[in-house]
Amino acid sequence: MIVSPCEIAVTETHESEPPSDPPRTGIFADLTPLKHSPAFARLWGGNAIAGIGTQMTIVAVGLHIYDLTQSTFAVSLVALFALVPMLVFGLYGGMLADAFDRRTLALVTAIVAWCSTVTLALLAWTHVDQAWPFYLVMTINTVAATVLGTTRQAILPRLLPIELLPAASALSGISAGVMVTVGPALAGVLVATVGVQWTFTTDVVLFAFAFAGIASLPRLEPHGDVRSAGFASVLEGLRFLKTAPNIRMSFIVDLVAMTFGQPRVLFPAVGMLLLGGGAITVGVLTAGVAVGAFITSVFSGRLGALRHQGIAIRNSIAVFGAATLAFGVVLLVAALSGGVASESVVNWPALIVATLCMVVAGGADNVSSIFRMTLLQASAPDAMRGRIQGIFTVVVTGGPRVGDLLAGSLTALTALWVPPLFGGIVIIIVVWLLVRMNPRFATYDALNPQP
C-alpha cells in the first residue's frame, strides 16, 4: 500500500510543531500510533513477526555452539566476534540513514540479514560440526541487523508526531515482548524436538514479514542540511553528541546496565548444571525477560504523562539491577545445594524464582528503553537523527555483547552465580552516582526536550 503525499505532508508538519502536553490515557497501552499512521502499523507488525524468528535463531545458535563445544565461553565468542564489526557498522549505518532514502537502506539491509539466516540453515542441514562458520555468519547477520535497526528507528519520527513517540516506544516494547517470549520458547521446543535445522528454517520463513513492512513505506529522503556519506559525517554526529548531555547520559547509564546485567550467556550452562531442564530452561528464562517487557508495555498508558524522564530512566535501571542481583542469589543458592546434573531433573522452585527475576528485569529494562528512545527521538534534529540513532544502536546492541563476554569470562574464572550477583550491585551503585552528578539529566522535562 502506497502512502499518499498528503499523509506524508501531515506527518512532516507534526514533526516541526512544538510538542503538546503529554497525553494522559488509561493504564493500557495507547494504540493511537497504529491508527494515526498506517505505514507505522505495517512496519511495526512486520517487524514483530520477523523478530520472533530472529530470537529463535539467537537462542538456537547459542544452544548449538554449546552442544558442539560444551563451553559457555565459546557461546560468548558469538558476541565477541560480532562486536567490532557491529560497532563500526552501527555508526556507518546511522550516517547512511542521514544521507540516503531510509526506506531503500532498510530494504537492502533486510535482504542481507535474510541471506545470512538462509546460510545458517544450510550449515545446519549439511551438518557442519565446526563452530567458526556459525561465528562468521552470525557476525554478518548482526551487522545487517544493526544497520536495519538503526534505520528503522530513525524512520519513526517521520511517521509520527512527537507526542505519540512514547506510545510508539511502548508498542515496540509489546512487539519485543512477543518476540522474546514466543521466539526463545519456540526455539527451545524445536531444538529439543526436531533440531536446529528446522529452527533456522522457520526464521527464514518468518523474515518475509519484515520485507512486507518495509516495502510498503513511502520514500523517506533526507531532510535539512544533508552531508554526503563519509567519515566526516560520522565525526559530525559524534561532535553533536558532545553538545547533547541528556542524550549522552542516557547512553552511558544504559551501557552500564547492559554491560553488567546480561546473564543470558549463562543460560545454557544454568539449564545443564544448576537448574536442569536443558534447552527448555533456556527458553523459559529468556522468555521471562520478554514477558516482563510485554507486561510493562501493555500497562504503559500512563508513561506518556511522565515529564521527568531522566529520573524515570534512573529508577527503572535501579530496579533492573536489583532483579539481576536477585537472579545471582538464586544461582548461588542452587549451587550451594549441589545443582542439578541432568536435563531431565528440574529444580522447580529455583527455576520459578529465577524466571520471576528475569520478568522483573525485562519489565524494568523496557520502561527504561521507552524513555531513552523517546528522549532521543524528541530532542535530536532529523538531519542528525540517523547518526545519533546509530550511536544508540551501538550502545544497546554492543553493551549486551560486552556483557556476554564479561559474564562468560567471569564464569570461566569463578562460578555461574558471580556475574549476575556482582553485576547487579555495580549497576545500582554506578547509575545512582552518575545521575546524581548530572542534575541536568535528573531534571529533564519532556515538555521541553533538550538534547
C-alpha positions as CSV (number, residue, x, y, z in Angstrom):
1,M,0.0,0.0,0.0
2,I,1.4,3.4,-1.0
3,V,1.1,6.3,1.4
4,S,-0.3,9.4,-0.2
5,P,1.7,12.7,-0.4
6,C,-1.0,14.3,1.8
7,E,-0.3,11.8,4.6
8,I,3.5,12.4,4.3
9,A,2.9,16.2,4.5
10,V,0.8,15.9,7.6
11,T,3.4,13.8,9.3
12,E,6.2,16.2,8.5
13,T,4.1,19.1,9.7
14,H,3.6,17.4,13.0
15,E,7.4,16.8,13.3
16,S,8.1,20.5,13.1
17,E,5.5,21.6,15.6
18,P,6.4,22.1,19.3
19,P,5.3,19.2,21.5
20,S,2.0,19.5,23.2
21,D,1.3,18.3,26.7
22,P,2.0,14.6,27.2
23,P,-1.2,12.7,26.5
24,R,-3.0,11.3,29.6
25,T,-4.6,8.0,28.9
26,G,-5.7,4.9,30.9
27,I,-3.4,2.3,32.2
28,F,-3.4,0.2,29.0
29,A,-1.1,0.9,26.0
30,D,-2.1,3.7,23.7
31,L,-2.9,2.4,20.3
32,T,-3.1,5.8,18.7
33,P,0.1,5.5,16.7
34,L,-1.3,2.4,14.8
35,K,-4.4,4.4,13.9
36,H,-2.5,7.6,13.1
37,S,0.0,6.1,10.6
38,P,-0.8,3.0,8.6
39,A,2.8,3.0,7.5
40,F,3.9,2.7,11.1
41,A,1.3,0.0,11.7
42,R,2.7,-2.1,8.8
43,L,6.3,-1.6,9.9
44,W,5.5,-2.5,13.5
45,G,3.6,-5.6,12.6
46,G,6.1,-6.9,10.1
47,N,9.0,-6.4,12.5
48,A,7.1,-8.1,15.3
49,I,6.5,-11.3,13.3
50,A,10.0,-11.4,11.8
51,G,11.5,-10.7,15.2
52,I,10.1,-14.0,16.6
53,G,12.3,-15.9,14.1
54,T,15.3,-13.7,14.9
55,Q,15.0,-14.5,18.6
56,M,14.7,-18.2,17.8
57,T,17.9,-18.1,15.8
58,I,19.8,-16.3,18.6
59,V,18.8,-18.9,21.1
60,A,19.4,-21.8,18.7
61,V,22.9,-20.6,17.8
62,G,23.9,-20.4,21.5
63,L,22.5,-23.9,22.1
64,H,24.2,-25.4,19.0
65,I,27.6,-23.9,19.8
66,Y,27.3,-25.1,23.4
67,D,26.4,-28.6,22.1
68,L,29.4,-28.5,19.9
69,T,31.9,-27.2,22.4
70,Q,30.4,-27.7,25.9
71,S,31.8,-24.3,26.8
72,T,30.0,-21.1,28.0
73,F,33.0,-19.1,26.9
74,A,32.6,-20.5,23.4
75,V,29.0,-19.3,23.4
76,S,30.1,-15.8,24.5
77,L,32.5,-15.7,21.5
78,V,29.5,-15.2,19.2
79,A,29.2,-11.8,20.8
80,L,33.0,-11.1,20.8
81,F,33.5,-11.8,17.0
82,A,30.5,-9.6,16.1
83,L,31.3,-6.8,18.5
84,V,33.8,-4.7,16.4
85,P,32.0,-5.0,13.1
86,M,28.8,-4.2,14.8
87,L,30.3,-1.0,16.4
88,V,31.7,0.1,13.1
89,F,28.6,-0.5,11.0
90,G,26.3,0.9,13.7
91,L,28.0,4.2,13.3
92,Y,28.3,3.8,9.5
93,G,24.6,2.8,9.2
94,G,23.5,5.8,11.1
95,M,25.4,8.0,8.6
96,L,23.8,6.2,5.7
97,A,20.4,6.8,7.2
98,D,21.0,10.5,7.2
99,A,22.5,10.5,3.6
100,F,20.1,8.3,1.7
101,D,16.5,7.3,1.4
102,R,15.8,5.4,4.6
103,R,13.3,3.0,3.0
104,T,15.8,1.8,0.4
105,L,18.5,1.4,3.0
106,A,16.2,-0.7,5.3
107,L,15.2,-2.9,2.4
108,V,18.8,-3.6,1.3
109,T,20.0,-4.5,4.9
110,A,16.9,-6.7,5.4
111,I,17.9,-8.7,2.3
112,V,21.5,-9.2,3.7
113,A,20.1,-10.3,7.1
114,W,17.7,-12.8,5.4
115,C,20.5,-14.2,3.3
116,S,22.7,-14.8,6.4
117,T,19.7,-16.6,8.0
118,V,19.4,-18.9,4.9
119,T,23.1,-19.6,5.3
120,L,22.7,-20.7,8.9
121,A,20.0,-23.1,7.9
122,L,22.2,-24.5,5.1
123,L,25.1,-25.0,7.6
124,A,22.8,-26.9,9.9
125,W,21.2,-29.0,7.2
126,T,24.6,-30.0,5.9
127,H,25.7,-30.9,9.5
128,V,28.7,-28.6,9.7
129,D,30.2,-29.5,13.1
130,Q,32.7,-26.7,13.5
131,A,31.8,-23.5,15.4
132,W,33.7,-20.9,13.2
133,P,31.2,-20.9,10.3
134,F,28.4,-20.0,12.7
135,Y,30.5,-17.3,14.2
136,L,31.2,-15.8,10.8
137,V,27.6,-15.9,9.6
138,M,26.2,-14.6,12.9
139,T,28.7,-11.7,12.6
140,I,27.2,-10.8,9.2
141,N,23.7,-11.2,10.5
142,T,24.5,-8.9,13.4
143,V,26.0,-6.2,11.2
144,A,22.9,-6.2,8.9
145,A,20.5,-6.2,11.8
146,T,22.4,-3.3,13.4
147,V,22.1,-1.1,10.3
148,L,18.5,-2.2,9.8
149,G,17.5,-1.4,13.4
150,T,19.3,2.0,13.3
151,T,17.4,2.9,10.1
152,R,14.1,1.7,11.3
153,Q,14.2,3.8,14.5
154,A,15.3,6.9,12.5
155,I,12.2,6.4,10.4
156,L,9.7,6.5,13.2
157,P,9.7,10.3,13.9
158,R,9.0,10.8,10.2
159,L,5.8,8.7,10.5
160,L,4.5,10.0,13.9
161,P,4.3,13.4,15.8
162,I,6.4,13.9,18.8
163,E,3.6,13.5,21.3
164,L,3.0,9.9,20.1
165,L,6.6,8.8,20.3
166,P,6.3,7.4,23.9
167,A,3.2,5.4,22.9
168,A,5.1,4.1,19.8
169,S,8.1,3.1,22.0
170,A,5.6,1.2,24.3
171,L,4.2,-0.6,21.3
172,S,7.7,-1.5,20.3
173,G,8.0,-3.0,23.8
174,I,4.9,-5.1,23.2
175,S,6.3,-6.4,19.9
176,A,9.7,-7.1,21.6
177,G,7.9,-8.9,24.4
178,V,6.1,-11.1,21.9
179,M,9.4,-11.7,20.0
180,V,11.4,-12.6,23.1
181,T,8.6,-14.6,24.7
182,V,7.5,-16.7,21.7
183,G,10.9,-16.9,19.9
184,P,13.1,-18.4,22.6
185,A,10.3,-20.6,23.9
186,L,9.6,-21.9,20.4
187,A,13.4,-22.3,19.8
188,G,13.8,-24.4,23.0
189,V,10.9,-26.7,21.9
190,L,12.1,-27.0,18.3
191,V,15.8,-27.6,19.2
192,A,14.8,-30.2,21.7
193,T,12.4,-32.0,19.4
194,V,13.3,-31.5,15.7
195,G,16.7,-29.9,15.9
196,V,18.4,-26.6,14.9
197,Q,17.8,-27.2,11.2
198,W,14.1,-26.6,11.4
199,T,14.6,-23.8,13.9
200,F,16.7,-21.8,11.4
201,T,14.4,-22.7,8.6
202,T,11.4,-21.3,10.5
203,D,13.3,-18.0,10.9
204,V,13.9,-17.9,7.1
205,V,10.1,-18.1,6.5
206,L,9.1,-15.6,9.2
207,F,11.6,-13.0,7.9
208,A,9.4,-12.4,4.9
209,F,7.1,-10.3,7.0
210,A,9.9,-7.8,7.6
211,F,10.1,-7.2,3.8
212,A,6.3,-6.6,3.7
213,G,6.5,-3.9,6.4
214,I,9.5,-2.1,4.8
215,A,8.4,-2.3,1.2
216,S,5.1,-0.5,1.9
217,L,6.8,2.5,3.4
218,P,6.8,5.9,1.5
219,R,10.1,7.3,0.2
220,L,12.0,8.9,3.1
221,E,14.6,11.2,1.6
222,P,16.9,13.1,3.9
223,H,15.8,16.4,5.4
224,G,17.7,19.5,6.2
225,D,21.4,20.1,5.6
226,V,22.5,16.7,4.2
227,R,26.2,15.8,4.3
228,S,27.5,13.3,1.8
229,A,28.2,9.8,3.1
230,G,31.7,9.5,4.6
231,F,33.8,9.5,7.7
232,A,33.4,13.3,8.1
233,S,29.7,12.8,8.5
234,V,30.2,10.2,11.3
235,L,32.5,12.6,13.1
236,E,29.9,15.3,12.8
237,G,27.5,13.0,14.6
238,L,30.0,12.3,17.4
239,R,30.7,16.0,17.8
240,F,27.0,16.7,18.1
241,L,26.8,14.1,20.9
242,K,29.3,16.2,22.9
243,T,26.8,19.1,22.9
244,A,23.9,16.8,23.9
245,P,24.4,15.9,27.6
246,N,21.0,14.4,28.1
247,I,21.3,12.0,25.1
248,R,24.8,11.2,26.1
249,M,23.9,10.4,29.7
250,S,21.0,8.1,28.5
251,F,23.6,6.2,26.5
252,I,26.1,5.9,29.4
253,V,23.6,4.6,32.0
254,D,22.2,2.1,29.5
255,L,25.8,0.9,28.7
256,V,26.4,0.3,32.4
257,A,23.2,-1.7,32.8
258,M,23.7,-3.8,29.7
259,T,27.4,-4.5,30.4
260,F,26.9,-5.7,33.9
261,G,23.4,-7.1,33.7
262,Q,23.4,-9.6,30.9
263,P,23.2,-13.2,32.3
264,R,21.8,-14.7,29.0
265,V,25.1,-16.3,28.0
266,L,24.9,-18.3,31.2
267,F,21.5,-19.8,30.4
268,P,22.7,-22.9,28.6
269,A,25.1,-23.9,31.5
270,V,22.4,-23.0,34.0
271,G,20.0,-25.3,32.3
272,M,22.5,-28.1,32.2
273,L,24.4,-27.8,35.5
274,L,22.3,-25.8,38.1
275,L,18.6,-25.8,37.5
276,G,18.2,-28.6,35.0
277,G,15.8,-28.7,32.1
278,G,18.4,-28.1,29.3
279,A,17.1,-26.2,26.3
280,I,13.6,-25.8,27.8
281,T,15.0,-23.9,30.8
282,V,17.0,-21.7,28.4
283,G,13.8,-20.9,26.6
284,V,11.9,-20.2,29.8
285,L,14.5,-17.9,31.3
286,T,14.9,-16.0,28.1
287,A,11.1,-15.7,27.7
288,G,10.9,-14.4,31.2
289,V,12.7,-11.2,30.1
290,A,10.2,-10.7,27.3
291,V,7.2,-11.4,29.5
292,G,8.3,-8.5,31.7
293,A,8.7,-6.2,28.7
294,F,5.3,-7.3,27.4
295,I,3.5,-6.6,30.7
296,T,5.0,-3.2,31.2
297,S,4.2,-2.2,27.6
298,V,0.6,-3.4,27.9
299,F,0.2,-1.3,31.0
300,S,2.1,1.7,29.7
301,G,-0.7,4.1,29.2
302,R,0.3,6.4,31.9
303,L,4.0,6.5,31.0
304,G,3.4,9.2,28.4
305,A,2.3,11.6,31.1
306,L,5.6,11.4,33.0
307,R,7.6,14.6,32.4
308,H,10.8,13.9,34.3
309,Q,12.1,11.1,32.1
310,G,15.7,11.2,33.4
311,I,14.6,10.2,36.9
312,A,12.3,7.6,35.4
313,I,15.3,6.1,33.5
314,R,17.4,6.1,36.7
315,N,14.7,4.4,38.7
316,S,13.9,1.7,36.2
317,I,17.6,0.8,35.7
318,A,17.9,0.5,39.5
319,V,15.1,-2.0,39.5
320,F,16.8,-3.8,36.7
321,G,20.0,-4.0,38.7
322,A,18.1,-5.3,41.8
323,A,16.5,-8.1,39.7
324,T,19.8,-9.1,38.2
325,L,21.3,-9.3,41.7
326,A,18.4,-11.4,42.9
327,F,19.0,-13.8,39.9
328,G,22.6,-14.2,41.0
329,V,21.4,-15.0,44.6
330,V,19.1,-17.7,43.2
331,L,22.0,-19.3,41.3
332,L,24.2,-19.1,44.4
333,V,21.7,-20.9,46.5
334,A,21.2,-23.6,43.8
335,A,25.0,-24.1,43.6
336,L,25.3,-24.4,47.3
337,S,22.6,-27.1,47.3
338,G,24.6,-29.1,44.8
339,G,23.0,-28.1,41.5
340,V,21.2,-30.5,39.0
341,A,23.4,-32.6,36.8
342,S,20.6,-33.8,34.5
343,E,18.4,-32.3,31.8
344,S,15.5,-34.4,32.9
345,V,15.6,-33.3,36.5
346,V,14.5,-29.7,37.2
347,N,14.9,-27.6,40.4
348,W,11.4,-26.1,40.0
349,P,11.4,-23.7,43.0
350,A,14.7,-22.2,41.9
351,L,13.6,-22.1,38.2
352,I,10.4,-20.3,39.1
353,V,12.1,-17.7,41.3
354,A,14.9,-17.2,38.6
355,T,12.2,-16.7,35.9
356,L,10.4,-14.1,38.1
357,C,13.7,-12.3,38.5
358,M,14.0,-12.2,34.7
359,V,10.4,-11.0,34.3
360,V,11.2,-8.0,36.6
361,A,14.5,-7.3,34.9
362,G,12.8,-7.4,31.5
363,G,10.0,-5.1,32.6
364,A,12.4,-2.5,34.1
365,D,14.6,-2.6,31.1
366,N,11.6,-2.0,28.8
367,V,10.5,1.1,30.8
368,S,14.0,2.5,30.7
369,S,14.0,1.8,26.9
370,I,10.7,3.6,26.3
371,F,12.0,6.8,28.0
372,R,15.5,6.6,26.5
373,M,14.1,6.2,23.0
374,T,11.6,9.0,23.5
375,L,14.3,11.3,24.8
376,L,16.5,10.7,21.7
377,Q,13.7,10.9,19.1
378,A,12.1,14.0,20.6
379,S,15.3,16.0,21.1
380,A,17.6,15.1,18.2
381,P,17.1,17.0,14.9
382,D,16.0,14.9,11.9
383,A,19.1,15.7,9.9
384,M,21.2,14.3,12.7
385,R,18.8,11.6,13.9
386,G,20.2,8.7,11.9
387,R,23.8,9.2,13.2
388,I,22.7,9.6,16.8
389,Q,20.4,6.6,16.4
390,G,23.4,4.7,15.1
391,I,25.3,5.5,18.2
392,F,22.3,4.5,20.3
393,T,22.1,1.2,18.4
394,V,25.8,0.6,19.0
395,V,25.2,1.1,22.7
396,V,22.1,-1.0,23.1
397,T,23.5,-3.9,21.0
398,G,27.2,-3.5,21.9
399,G,26.6,-3.3,25.6
400,P,24.9,-6.7,25.8
401,R,27.7,-8.3,23.8
402,V,30.3,-6.8,26.0
403,G,28.2,-8.1,28.9
404,D,28.1,-11.6,27.3
405,L,31.9,-11.6,27.1
406,L,32.3,-10.3,30.6
407,A,29.8,-12.9,32.0
408,G,31.4,-15.7,30.1
409,S,34.9,-14.7,31.2
410,L,33.9,-14.3,34.9
411,T,32.2,-17.7,34.8
412,A,35.3,-19.4,33.4
413,L,37.4,-17.9,36.3
414,T,34.8,-18.2,39.1
415,A,31.3,-19.6,39.1
416,L,27.9,-19.2,37.3
417,W,26.4,-17.1,40.0
418,V,29.2,-14.5,40.2
419,P,28.4,-12.3,37.1
420,P,24.7,-11.5,37.9
421,L,25.3,-11.0,41.6
422,F,28.3,-8.8,41.1
423,G,26.8,-7.0,38.1
424,G,23.6,-6.1,39.9
425,I,25.5,-4.4,42.7
426,V,27.6,-2.4,40.2
427,I,24.5,-1.3,38.2
428,I,22.7,0.1,41.3
429,I,25.6,2.0,42.7
430,V,27.2,3.4,39.5
431,V,23.9,4.5,37.8
432,W,22.8,6.3,41.0
433,L,26.1,8.1,41.2
434,L,26.1,9.1,37.6
435,V,22.6,10.7,37.7
436,R,23.4,12.4,41.0
437,M,26.5,14.0,39.4
438,N,24.4,15.2,36.3
439,P,21.5,17.2,37.6
440,R,20.5,18.4,34.1
441,F,19.7,14.8,33.2
442,A,17.8,14.4,36.5
443,T,15.6,17.5,35.7
444,Y,15.0,16.6,32.0
445,D,11.5,17.8,31.1
446,A,9.5,16.0,28.4
447,L,7.6,19.3,27.7
448,N,10.8,21.0,26.8
449,P,13.0,18.3,25.2
450,Q,16.7,19.4,25.1
451,P,19.4,17.1,23.7
